[in-house]
């Protein structure tokens, strides 16, 4: 597939072409000239502006009222000028980096080439992504998306915004996601233990890891925030828990309810159509709480609010499992971070609008601690996510005829770009997925139990089992 079979470390049946490690880290690691490194870590700046823009504006207003009149214009203009300089730096520096890496700067940008592929099927997707031909520069498309949409939506992110965006992202049709995710219908990164994994076997390992990390037991009350199509909720119910799953997608709720009924879990799984922030429940209602690749949607501005609510709903001896994707800050040398930003803005426009809280591990851990949690275990599973995406890409391509018949060629190509580009990005480290287990800070028995349970080498991979159907 894509002419890369000879590079694959896996048998032909396994997903590999976009997923395999490249010599030296990635094809774009072979640089021409000096080593690339950001003068200023751009995503660090993006996070700071999203989190503190209202505070900075307030400080500027206060300063403007107390400084002498001749200096007031400086107070107002200097921050705007600084922001403009950073935007200009991003545009110019991304070109310097692409040129240093040997890209042909006379060609359209990577994003432009991908848009041409989406709209007209122009070019080879493999060549566009991996051929080192189209420079991954931060250009007009990216700046327009950031200034016109991303910046304001992240700075003023509220829960009503989530209510608008989430159905848009997840109410595409069951056939759409079945063609992507296959029978497990799990839209999150899986756990790969070798080259012979199937979509289900890898997802089963992930589901078992979550249940083990939570130490879910018979009689536990479990909350799944962002329950998707119901697979994890039903898996926790199979362990004896009484589960409340929360989603904002009507399609997901209907599908999850059907799954629960089919698996005989209707009495133990309650799928609620509600914004988590509007969920009214007594404090300490749940023994275990999970949020699997959902927290990106709550926004940088609301992250502490989200985690404090989780903390309030969790029993003192309970466990919280958080699986969340994130971009790097931008400090690497010898690695071009601008493709990460170009990809992130593509994702915001085409796949996950409003998911601005896709932040690095240290940022997430700090916010967990600020919300009153003690982190007991963290795993960086970005390459496993790349393998998951490669399996989804394989599914998507196999189901092309059915999707094109209903949704058209353009929609099929757009989703193919998302999957294939994300395989590459998560393979090379431009995005990753963190698997985090936490307990309430100061809860001695909970931390001891978690540390004993999660010590290296204790978790045992489950024996493969067929996908449950009843």
One Martini backbone bead per residue (centre of mass of N, CA, C, O) as a GRO file, in nm:
protein
  470
    1UNK     BB    1   0.095   0.036   0.023
    2UNK     BB    2   0.212   0.331  -0.119
    3UNK     BB    3   0.497   0.186  -0.188
    4UNK     BB    4   0.608   0.076   0.131
    5UNK     BB    5   0.643  -0.234   0.186
    6UNK     BB    6   0.964  -0.266   0.199
    7UNK     BB    7   0.974  -0.095   0.484
    8UNK     BB    8   0.831  -0.306   0.644
    9UNK     BB    9   0.827  -0.477   0.967
   10UNK     BB   10   0.573  -0.617   0.859
   11UNK     BB   11   0.341  -0.788   0.759
   12UNK     BB   12   0.115  -0.730   0.508
   13UNK     BB   13  -0.143  -0.734   0.711
   14UNK     BB   14  -0.017  -0.500   0.843
   15UNK     BB   15  -0.002  -0.187   0.950
   16UNK     BB   16   0.257   0.050   0.798
   17UNK     BB   17   0.351   0.267   0.588
   18UNK     BB   18   0.296   0.529   0.780
   19UNK     BB   19   0.405   0.378   1.063
   20UNK     BB   20   0.690   0.355   1.022
   21UNK     BB   21   0.997   0.393   1.094
   22UNK     BB   22   1.241   0.625   1.021
   23UNK     BB   23   1.532   0.717   0.932
   24UNK     BB   24   1.625   0.923   1.191
   25UNK     BB   25   1.285   0.922   1.261
   26UNK     BB   26   1.251   1.070   0.965
   27UNK     BB   27   1.248   1.195   0.654
   28UNK     BB   28   1.279   1.497   0.780
   29UNK     BB   29   1.575   1.443   0.916
   30UNK     BB   30   1.713   1.509   0.643
   31UNK     BB   31   1.924   1.771   0.642
   32UNK     BB   32   1.994   2.093   0.518
   33UNK     BB   33   2.227   2.215   0.691
   34UNK     BB   34   2.116   2.348   0.952
   35UNK     BB   35   1.974   2.312   1.243
   36UNK     BB   36   1.660   2.294   1.359
   37UNK     BB   37   1.504   2.570   1.553
   38UNK     BB   38   1.322   2.742   1.758
   39UNK     BB   39   1.331   3.054   1.881
   40UNK     BB   40   1.021   3.010   1.953
   41UNK     BB   41   0.782   2.834   2.129
   42UNK     BB   42   0.485   2.838   1.984
   43UNK     BB   43   0.291   2.654   2.155
   44UNK     BB   44   0.351   2.788   2.417
   45UNK     BB   45   0.229   3.059   2.327
   46UNK     BB   46  -0.054   2.961   2.260
   47UNK     BB   47  -0.127   2.865   2.546
   48UNK     BB   48  -0.082   3.132   2.692
   49UNK     BB   49  -0.287   3.305   2.541
   50UNK     BB   50  -0.539   3.126   2.598
   51UNK     BB   51  -0.513   3.148   2.918
   52UNK     BB   52  -0.419   3.491   2.949
   53UNK     BB   53  -0.560   3.715   2.784
   54UNK     BB   54  -0.759   3.845   2.991
   55UNK     BB   55  -0.533   3.923   3.192
   56UNK     BB   56  -0.368   4.102   3.001
   57UNK     BB   57  -0.590   4.306   2.941
   58UNK     BB   58  -0.631   4.399   3.233
   59UNK     BB   59  -0.343   4.500   3.278
   60UNK     BB   60  -0.342   4.709   3.048
   61UNK     BB   61  -0.571   4.882   3.156
   62UNK     BB   62  -0.433   4.960   3.419
   63UNK     BB   63  -0.174   5.080   3.298
   64UNK     BB   64  -0.320   5.298   3.120
   65UNK     BB   65  -0.427   5.454   3.391
   66UNK     BB   66  -0.123   5.504   3.541
   67UNK     BB   67   0.024   5.615   3.323
   68UNK     BB   68   0.153   5.827   3.133
   69UNK     BB   69   0.041   5.951   2.843
   70UNK     BB   70   0.299   5.905   2.657
   71UNK     BB   71   0.288   5.574   2.745
   72UNK     BB   72   0.014   5.448   2.655
   73UNK     BB   73   0.074   5.362   2.364
   74UNK     BB   74   0.286   5.153   2.446
   75UNK     BB   75   0.102   4.965   2.609
   76UNK     BB   76  -0.079   4.897   2.357
   77UNK     BB   77   0.130   4.836   2.120
   78UNK     BB   78   0.341   4.626   2.218
   79UNK     BB   79   0.166   4.363   2.222
   80UNK     BB   80   0.079   4.379   1.926
   81UNK     BB   81   0.366   4.379   1.810
   82UNK     BB   82   0.455   4.110   1.932
   83UNK     BB   83   0.242   3.937   1.793
   84UNK     BB   84   0.321   4.014   1.503
   85UNK     BB   85   0.612   3.908   1.518
   86UNK     BB   86   0.537   3.610   1.573
   87UNK     BB   87   0.381   3.567   1.312
   88UNK     BB   88   0.616   3.639   1.125
   89UNK     BB   89   0.811   3.426   1.234
   90UNK     BB   90   0.647   3.177   1.157
   91UNK     BB   91   0.655   3.224   0.854
   92UNK     BB   92   0.967   3.250   0.813
   93UNK     BB   93   1.081   3.008   0.980
   94UNK     BB   94   0.934   2.783   0.824
   95UNK     BB   95   1.101   2.838   0.567
   96UNK     BB   96   1.381   2.790   0.676
   97UNK     BB   97   1.333   2.496   0.763
   98UNK     BB   98   1.248   2.380   0.491
   99UNK     BB   99   1.509   2.457   0.344
  100UNK     BB  100   1.706   2.302   0.536
  101UNK     BB  101   1.550   2.019   0.456
  102UNK     BB  102   1.512   2.033   0.121
  103UNK     BB  103   1.290   2.184   0.007
  104UNK     BB  104   1.076   2.294  -0.247
  105UNK     BB  105   1.001   2.640  -0.263
  106UNK     BB  106   0.827   2.633  -0.545
  107UNK     BB  107   0.618   2.486  -0.408
  108UNK     BB  108   0.363   2.409  -0.262
  109UNK     BB  109   0.228   2.365   0.012
  110UNK     BB  110   0.121   2.116   0.201
  111UNK     BB  111  -0.167   2.223   0.239
  112UNK     BB  112  -0.224   2.287  -0.059
  113UNK     BB  113  -0.181   1.998  -0.164
  114UNK     BB  114  -0.406   1.871   0.011
  115UNK     BB  115  -0.640   2.043  -0.096
  116UNK     BB  116  -0.611   1.945  -0.388
  117UNK     BB  117  -0.668   1.652  -0.321
  118UNK     BB  118  -0.949   1.687  -0.198
  119UNK     BB  119  -1.091   1.844  -0.439
  120UNK     BB  120  -0.931   1.673  -0.709
  121UNK     BB  121  -0.712   1.439  -0.670
  122UNK     BB  122  -0.428   1.563  -0.657
  123UNK     BB  123  -0.213   1.332  -0.651
  124UNK     BB  124  -0.012   1.175  -0.407
  125UNK     BB  125  -0.035   1.115  -0.080
  126UNK     BB  126   0.240   0.996  -0.026
  127UNK     BB  127   0.405   1.220  -0.168
  128UNK     BB  128   0.302   1.460  -0.005
  129UNK     BB  129   0.389   1.350   0.286
  130UNK     BB  130   0.684   1.175   0.210
  131UNK     BB  131   0.850   1.330  -0.044
  132UNK     BB  132   0.984   1.610   0.017
  133UNK     BB  133   0.827   1.861  -0.153
  134UNK     BB  134   0.618   1.994   0.047
  135UNK     BB  135   0.618   2.256   0.247
  136UNK     BB  136   0.573   2.300   0.609
  137UNK     BB  137   0.423   2.588   0.617
  138UNK     BB  138   0.342   2.894   0.766
  139UNK     BB  139   0.062   3.046   0.632
  140UNK     BB  140  -0.225   3.184   0.526
  141UNK     BB  141  -0.412   2.956   0.616
  142UNK     BB  142  -0.313   2.942   0.913
  143UNK     BB  143  -0.343   3.240   0.996
  144UNK     BB  144  -0.644   3.263   0.939
  145UNK     BB  145  -0.740   3.041   1.132
  146UNK     BB  146  -0.615   3.156   1.390
  147UNK     BB  147  -0.739   3.450   1.387
  148UNK     BB  148  -1.054   3.384   1.305
  149UNK     BB  149  -1.085   3.119   1.514
  150UNK     BB  150  -0.891   2.991   1.729
  151UNK     BB  151  -0.832   3.225   1.919
  152UNK     BB  152  -1.123   3.304   2.011
  153UNK     BB  153  -1.220   3.011   2.087
  154UNK     BB  154  -1.002   2.973   2.313
  155UNK     BB  155  -1.031   3.230   2.487
  156UNK     BB  156  -1.379   3.189   2.472
  157UNK     BB  157  -1.426   2.917   2.589
  158UNK     BB  158  -1.730   2.728   2.606
  159UNK     BB  159  -1.991   2.506   2.657
  160UNK     BB  160  -2.162   2.598   2.414
  161UNK     BB  161  -1.948   2.537   2.205
  162UNK     BB  162  -1.949   2.231   2.247
  163UNK     BB  163  -2.248   2.192   2.159
  164UNK     BB  164  -2.176   2.268   1.860
  165UNK     BB  165  -1.918   2.084   1.787
  166UNK     BB  166  -1.959   1.780   1.866
  167UNK     BB  167  -2.183   1.695   1.671
  168UNK     BB  168  -2.016   1.767   1.417
  169UNK     BB  169  -1.790   1.542   1.479
  170UNK     BB  170  -2.011   1.275   1.554
  171UNK     BB  171  -2.268   1.319   1.335
  172UNK     BB  172  -2.197   1.146   1.047
  173UNK     BB  173  -2.249   0.844   1.090
  174UNK     BB  174  -2.224   0.512   1.135
  175UNK     BB  175  -2.091   0.432   0.864
  176UNK     BB  176  -1.844   0.611   0.888
  177UNK     BB  177  -1.724   0.482   1.157
  178UNK     BB  178  -1.727   0.186   1.068
  179UNK     BB  179  -1.522   0.242   0.830
  180UNK     BB  180  -1.296   0.314   1.048
  181UNK     BB  181  -1.329   0.123   1.329
  182UNK     BB  182  -1.510  -0.093   1.324
  183UNK     BB  183  -1.653  -0.307   1.547
  184UNK     BB  184  -1.555  -0.170   1.816
  185UNK     BB  185  -1.602   0.140   1.823
  186UNK     BB  186  -1.307   0.289   1.879
  187UNK     BB  187  -1.182   0.643   1.915
  188UNK     BB  188  -0.896   0.524   2.029
  189UNK     BB  189  -0.610   0.439   2.140
  190UNK     BB  190  -0.415   0.158   2.136
  191UNK     BB  191  -0.262  -0.172   2.216
  192UNK     BB  192   0.060  -0.284   2.111
  193UNK     BB  193   0.240  -0.619   2.114
  194UNK     BB  194   0.257  -0.646   1.790
  195UNK     BB  195   0.223  -0.752   1.444
  196UNK     BB  196  -0.076  -0.925   1.490
  197UNK     BB  197  -0.277  -0.715   1.523
  198UNK     BB  198  -0.591  -0.613   1.568
  199UNK     BB  199  -0.822  -0.395   1.630
  200UNK     BB  200  -0.945  -0.557   1.867
  201UNK     BB  201  -0.695  -0.661   2.024
  202UNK     BB  202  -0.586  -0.375   2.085
  203UNK     BB  203  -0.843  -0.266   2.226
  204UNK     BB  204  -0.864  -0.479   2.446
  205UNK     BB  205  -0.601  -0.402   2.587
  206UNK     BB  206  -0.687  -0.115   2.654
  207UNK     BB  207  -0.943  -0.178   2.818
  208UNK     BB  208  -0.794  -0.349   3.030
  209UNK     BB  209  -0.602  -0.127   3.125
  210UNK     BB  210  -0.816   0.061   3.232
  211UNK     BB  211  -0.952  -0.130   3.433
  212UNK     BB  212  -0.689  -0.179   3.591
  213UNK     BB  213  -0.616   0.115   3.665
  214UNK     BB  214  -0.898   0.152   3.819
  215UNK     BB  215  -0.991  -0.102   3.975
  216UNK     BB  216  -1.243  -0.243   3.886
  217UNK     BB  217  -1.546  -0.346   4.054
  218UNK     BB  218  -1.786  -0.494   4.194
  219UNK     BB  219  -2.017  -0.222   4.251
  220UNK     BB  220  -1.917   0.000   4.103
  221UNK     BB  221  -1.906   0.344   4.023
  222UNK     BB  222  -1.915   0.468   3.688
  223UNK     BB  223  -1.749   0.722   3.481
  224UNK     BB  224  -1.796   0.830   3.137
  225UNK     BB  225  -1.631   1.081   2.961
  226UNK     BB  226  -1.696   1.027   2.662
  227UNK     BB  227  -1.841   0.733   2.539
  228UNK     BB  228  -1.941   0.722   2.269
  229UNK     BB  229  -2.041   0.389   2.158
  230UNK     BB  230  -1.991   0.210   2.448
  231UNK     BB  231  -1.752   0.009   2.499
  232UNK     BB  232  -1.631   0.085   2.777
  233UNK     BB  233  -1.886   0.080   2.943
  234UNK     BB  234  -1.932  -0.227   2.887
  235UNK     BB  235  -1.663  -0.326   2.999
  236UNK     BB  236  -1.710  -0.229   3.290
  237UNK     BB  237  -1.972  -0.393   3.326
  238UNK     BB  238  -1.826  -0.676   3.294
  239UNK     BB  239  -1.684  -0.612   3.591
  240UNK     BB  240  -1.953  -0.492   3.770
  241UNK     BB  241  -2.033  -0.217   3.691
  242UNK     BB  242  -2.198   0.096   3.726
  243UNK     BB  243  -2.274   0.293   3.437
  244UNK     BB  244  -2.195   0.628   3.327
  245UNK     BB  245  -2.257   0.777   3.015
  246UNK     BB  246  -2.121   1.061   2.834
  247UNK     BB  247  -2.286   1.261   2.576
  248UNK     BB  248  -2.337   1.494   2.275
  249UNK     BB  249  -2.431   1.254   2.088
  250UNK     BB  250  -2.697   1.110   1.937
  251UNK     BB  251  -2.562   0.879   1.786
  252UNK     BB  252  -2.406   0.760   2.024
  253UNK     BB  253  -2.637   0.704   2.214
  254UNK     BB  254  -2.792   0.506   2.034
  255UNK     BB  255  -2.563   0.303   1.994
  256UNK     BB  256  -2.500   0.244   2.296
  257UNK     BB  257  -2.778   0.134   2.367
  258UNK     BB  258  -2.770  -0.102   2.170
  259UNK     BB  259  -2.520  -0.236   2.285
  260UNK     BB  260  -2.623  -0.281   2.573
  261UNK     BB  261  -2.860  -0.461   2.489
  262UNK     BB  262  -2.699  -0.678   2.331
  263UNK     BB  263  -2.507  -0.733   2.604
  264UNK     BB  264  -2.694  -0.711   2.870
  265UNK     BB  265  -2.653  -0.384   3.003
  266UNK     BB  266  -2.902  -0.193   3.058
  267UNK     BB  267  -2.892  -0.187   3.385
  268UNK     BB  268  -2.559  -0.092   3.390
  269UNK     BB  269  -2.613   0.120   3.146
  270UNK     BB  270  -2.598   0.482   3.124
  271UNK     BB  271  -2.688   0.698   2.858
  272UNK     BB  272  -2.602   1.042   2.846
  273UNK     BB  273  -2.738   1.348   2.718
  274UNK     BB  274  -2.466   1.561   2.801
  275UNK     BB  275  -2.308   1.804   2.951
  276UNK     BB  276  -2.079   1.773   3.189
  277UNK     BB  277  -2.113   2.063   3.315
  278UNK     BB  278  -2.442   1.989   3.357
  279UNK     BB  279  -2.390   1.773   3.562
  280UNK     BB  280  -2.602   1.666   3.833
  281UNK     BB  281  -2.418   1.558   4.122
  282UNK     BB  282  -2.302   1.423   4.378
  283UNK     BB  283  -2.061   1.400   4.571
  284UNK     BB  284  -1.882   1.115   4.543
  285UNK     BB  285  -2.035   0.909   4.323
  286UNK     BB  286  -1.748   0.777   4.228
  287UNK     BB  287  -1.497   0.533   4.202
  288UNK     BB  288  -1.479   0.576   3.884
  289UNK     BB  289  -1.298   0.768   3.625
  290UNK     BB  290  -1.328   0.851   3.272
  291UNK     BB  291  -1.112   1.005   3.003
  292UNK     BB  292  -1.110   0.941   2.649
  293UNK     BB  293  -1.028   1.165   2.432
  294UNK     BB  294  -1.198   1.449   2.547
  295UNK     BB  295  -1.042   1.697   2.691
  296UNK     BB  296  -0.972   1.866   2.438
  297UNK     BB  297  -1.273   2.002   2.428
  298UNK     BB  298  -1.276   2.195   2.690
  299UNK     BB  299  -1.027   2.360   2.703
  300UNK     BB  300  -0.797   2.563   2.836
  301UNK     BB  301  -0.990   2.750   3.001
  302UNK     BB  302  -1.152   2.470   3.133
  303UNK     BB  303  -0.961   2.259   3.267
  304UNK     BB  304  -0.985   2.311   3.571
  305UNK     BB  305  -1.289   2.284   3.586
  306UNK     BB  306  -1.300   1.993   3.492
  307UNK     BB  307  -1.110   1.864   3.712
  308UNK     BB  308  -1.269   1.962   3.961
  309UNK     BB  309  -1.525   1.801   3.897
  310UNK     BB  310  -1.399   1.526   3.903
  311UNK     BB  311  -1.299   1.546   4.194
  312UNK     BB  312  -1.585   1.583   4.320
  313UNK     BB  313  -1.708   1.300   4.202
  314UNK     BB  314  -1.484   1.156   4.350
  315UNK     BB  315  -1.385   0.941   4.549
  316UNK     BB  316  -1.137   0.930   4.778
  317UNK     BB  317  -1.065   0.612   4.680
  318UNK     BB  318  -1.037   0.682   4.390
  319UNK     BB  319  -1.011   0.670   4.020
  320UNK     BB  320  -0.832   0.835   3.749
  321UNK     BB  321  -0.869   0.828   3.389
  322UNK     BB  322  -0.642   0.982   3.144
  323UNK     BB  323  -0.686   1.034   2.790
  324UNK     BB  324  -0.453   1.239   2.595
  325UNK     BB  325  -0.384   1.467   2.359
  326UNK     BB  326  -0.064   1.616   2.221
  327UNK     BB  327   0.146   1.877   2.174
  328UNK     BB  328   0.433   2.018   2.141
  329UNK     BB  329   0.599   2.308   2.232
  330UNK     BB  330   0.905   2.367   2.067
  331UNK     BB  331   1.225   2.257   2.165
  332UNK     BB  332   1.344   2.116   1.938
  333UNK     BB  333   1.621   1.967   1.775
  334UNK     BB  334   1.604   1.852   1.450
  335UNK     BB  335   1.295   1.958   1.435
  336UNK     BB  336   0.982   2.024   1.274
  337UNK     BB  337   0.717   2.198   1.427
  338UNK     BB  338   0.534   2.318   1.195
  339UNK     BB  339   0.376   2.067   1.114
  340UNK     BB  340   0.213   2.049   1.372
  341UNK     BB  341   0.057   2.318   1.329
  342UNK     BB  342  -0.062   2.260   1.053
  343UNK     BB  343  -0.215   2.009   1.144
  344UNK     BB  344  -0.381   2.133   1.377
  345UNK     BB  345  -0.543   2.333   1.189
  346UNK     BB  346  -0.666   2.116   1.015
  347UNK     BB  347  -0.818   1.970   1.245
  348UNK     BB  348  -0.991   2.214   1.331
  349UNK     BB  349  -1.139   2.234   1.047
  350UNK     BB  350  -1.202   1.904   0.966
  351UNK     BB  351  -1.245   1.736   1.262
  352UNK     BB  352  -1.177   1.911   1.561
  353UNK     BB  353  -1.354   2.144   1.662
  354UNK     BB  354  -1.231   2.303   1.960
  355UNK     BB  355  -0.958   2.121   2.031
  356UNK     BB  356  -0.738   2.314   2.218
  357UNK     BB  357  -0.648   2.086   2.457
  358UNK     BB  358  -0.369   1.986   2.299
  359UNK     BB  359  -0.142   1.901   2.534
  360UNK     BB  360   0.121   1.851   2.707
  361UNK     BB  361   0.212   1.657   2.965
  362UNK     BB  362   0.305   1.872   3.173
  363UNK     BB  363   0.046   2.040   3.160
  364UNK     BB  364  -0.152   1.821   3.252
  365UNK     BB  365  -0.018   1.746   3.522
  366UNK     BB  366  -0.034   2.025   3.650
  367UNK     BB  367  -0.348   2.043   3.643
  368UNK     BB  368  -0.400   1.801   3.817
  369UNK     BB  369  -0.255   1.910   4.068
  370UNK     BB  370  -0.426   2.176   4.090
  371UNK     BB  371  -0.700   1.987   4.130
  372UNK     BB  372  -0.597   1.744   4.348
  373UNK     BB  373  -0.394   1.550   4.216
  374UNK     BB  374  -0.219   1.231   4.193
  375UNK     BB  375   0.017   1.100   4.001
  376UNK     BB  376   0.086   0.743   3.925
  377UNK     BB  377   0.067   0.733   3.595
  378UNK     BB  378   0.267   0.741   3.280
  379UNK     BB  379   0.204   0.721   2.920
  380UNK     BB  380   0.366   0.720   2.607
  381UNK     BB  381   0.141   0.647   2.303
  382UNK     BB  382   0.193   0.753   2.005
  383UNK     BB  383   0.271   0.498   1.835
  384UNK     BB  384   0.011   0.345   1.897
  385UNK     BB  385  -0.165   0.554   1.755
  386UNK     BB  386  -0.043   0.518   1.477
  387UNK     BB  387  -0.135   0.222   1.449
  388UNK     BB  388  -0.432   0.276   1.476
  389UNK     BB  389  -0.457   0.466   1.230
  390UNK     BB  390  -0.362   0.256   1.023
  391UNK     BB  391  -0.606   0.075   1.060
  392UNK     BB  392  -0.819   0.289   0.982
  393UNK     BB  393  -0.708   0.338   0.701
  394UNK     BB  394  -0.755   0.054   0.600
  395UNK     BB  395  -1.060   0.059   0.637
  396UNK     BB  396  -1.125   0.308   0.461
  397UNK     BB  397  -1.018   0.191   0.194
  398UNK     BB  398  -1.195  -0.069   0.187
  399UNK     BB  399  -1.473   0.134   0.206
  400UNK     BB  400  -1.495   0.334  -0.034
  401UNK     BB  401  -1.749   0.272  -0.207
  402UNK     BB  402  -1.963   0.323   0.015
  403UNK     BB  403  -1.886   0.614   0.084
  404UNK     BB  404  -1.899   0.745  -0.197
  405UNK     BB  405  -2.200   0.683  -0.250
  406UNK     BB  406  -2.294   0.878  -0.006
  407UNK     BB  407  -2.048   1.127   0.019
  408UNK     BB  408  -1.813   1.116  -0.169
  409UNK     BB  409  -1.491   1.181  -0.270
  410UNK     BB  410  -1.411   1.422  -0.098
  411UNK     BB  411  -1.478   1.301   0.182
  412UNK     BB  412  -1.289   1.061   0.157
  413UNK     BB  413  -1.025   1.222   0.118
  414UNK     BB  414  -1.031   1.391   0.376
  415UNK     BB  415  -1.017   1.147   0.574
  416UNK     BB  416  -0.756   1.030   0.459
  417UNK     BB  417  -0.578   1.263   0.541
  418UNK     BB  418  -0.621   1.251   0.839
  419UNK     BB  419  -0.512   0.962   0.881
  420UNK     BB  420  -0.234   0.974   0.736
  421UNK     BB  421  -0.120   1.228   0.880
  422UNK     BB  422  -0.156   1.115   1.172
  423UNK     BB  423   0.035   0.885   1.148
  424UNK     BB  424   0.284   1.062   1.105
  425UNK     BB  425   0.271   1.256   1.347
  426UNK     BB  426   0.261   1.027   1.576
  427UNK     BB  427   0.528   0.892   1.489
  428UNK     BB  428   0.727   1.166   1.511
  429UNK     BB  429   0.592   1.367   1.759
  430UNK     BB  430   0.363   1.593   1.688
  431UNK     BB  431   0.194   1.376   1.843
  432UNK     BB  432   0.022   1.249   2.133
  433UNK     BB  433  -0.050   0.997   2.396
  434UNK     BB  434  -0.182   1.004   2.725
  435UNK     BB  435  -0.157   0.777   3.006
  436UNK     BB  436  -0.347   0.852   3.302
  437UNK     BB  437  -0.308   0.800   3.657
  438UNK     BB  438  -0.525   0.902   3.936
  439UNK     BB  439  -0.542   1.051   4.256
  440UNK     BB  440  -0.609   1.181   4.542
  441UNK     BB  441  -0.467   1.398   4.724
  442UNK     BB  442  -0.388   1.241   5.041
  443UNK     BB  443  -0.465   0.934   4.965
  444UNK     BB  444  -0.311   0.674   5.088
  445UNK     BB  445  -0.455   0.409   5.000
  446UNK     BB  446  -0.482   0.482   4.699
  447UNK     BB  447  -0.177   0.521   4.632
  448UNK     BB  448  -0.076   0.244   4.716
  449UNK     BB  449  -0.254   0.074   4.533
  450UNK     BB  450  -0.166   0.207   4.266
  451UNK     BB  451   0.144   0.157   4.288
  452UNK     BB  452   0.125  -0.150   4.304
  453UNK     BB  453  -0.042  -0.194   4.041
  454UNK     BB  454   0.155   0.016   3.846
  455UNK     BB  455   0.397  -0.130   3.845
  456UNK     BB  456   0.639  -0.248   3.677
  457UNK     BB  457   0.519  -0.563   3.537
  458UNK     BB  458   0.222  -0.627   3.646
  459UNK     BB  459   0.079  -0.605   3.398
  460UNK     BB  460  -0.133  -0.822   3.207
  461UNK     BB  461  -0.199  -0.940   2.921
  462UNK     BB  462  -0.459  -1.038   2.759
  463UNK     BB  463  -0.640  -1.271   2.631
  464UNK     BB  464  -0.772  -1.340   2.350
  465UNK     BB  465  -1.096  -1.224   2.241
  466UNK     BB  466  -1.383  -1.208   2.123
  467UNK     BB  467  -1.612  -1.013   2.009
  468UNK     BB  468  -1.874  -0.905   2.168
  469UNK     BB  469  -2.243  -0.980   2.104
  470UNK     BB  470  -2.387  -1.109   2.403
   0.00000   0.00000   0.00000
